[in-house]
Amino acid sequence: MNLVVASPTGLCFGVRRAIGQLEDALTRYGVVYSLGSPIHNPPEVRRLMGLGLKLVDCASDVPEGAVVFIRAHGVSKAEYDELGRRAGVVVDGTCPFVTNAREKAESLSGEGYFVVVLGDSNHPEVRGILSYIEGESMVISSEDDIDADTRYGRLGVLSQTTQTEAGLASVVSRLILHSGEVKVYNTICRATIERQESIARMSAKVDGIVVLGGKNSANTRKLVEAAESLGASALWIEHSDELDRGWVMGKESIGIAAGGSTPDWLINDLTEKLKRL
Ligand code: SF4
């Protein structure tokens, strides 16, 4: 069987950096608390919990003086402040691209712009961005959310890091019809887009694609959707143990793609298992 691994695939810069910081903290302190799951990959979270990671649902559940880890897509300003007051040590794994989006939102707000954030209003990253805005703001998921009859003052626009540049461009081209001044920051990180492009390049060359990533991972879901939209047969699993032999059999060439929160060990494990089939 011919195996093709997408490139790039798997851990993005921000999640790789965050896992490294968390592992270092676990080695140094033994027990580390995280507000919510540090990454959207259950097998990797289980591994980290075996090393001493503990998950809590809110900042007030962190014991006084504990070591706290901040996940790659960050927490809100209020949560960060509370964690800072309670914790003995804060290990900040917030991805620099996410920090950049927050800083841009804060500066636009400080300059008096009405801030428009392109993104998913329920996503923690967007909630975190909003927490740095003091003036008026709104979150939109596409140009369709822009009210046709509303005229705005000065508009400042930025994006959740995982949106597409085409989506941001269409929003901006619509907003200039509603304001005399539109200031735009492109705060998109290309990691998600690059992983979708790599699966698209691979899809015509293989008989099927195994997509490896958490079922709670939005970017992994986008990879599955990208593969299926190109007519590829996609099998979405979190761990090689879930490999369906019936799906594999009869395929001469299989592609492997992984979400941005899927660590190398899971990809290597899957590759070895497929080689043995
Ligand atoms: S997808 Fe981009 S912004 Fe998000 S954690 Fe990864 S590198 Fe950072």
Boltz pocket constraint, residues with backbone or C-beta under 6 A from the ligand:
constraints:
  - pocket:
      binder: B
      contacts: [[A, 12], [A, 13], [A, 14], [A, 15], [A, 72], [A, 73], [A, 95], [A, 96], [A, 97], [A, 98], [A, 161], [A, 162], [A, 189], [A, 190], [A, 191], [A, 192], [A, 260]]
      max_distance: 6.0
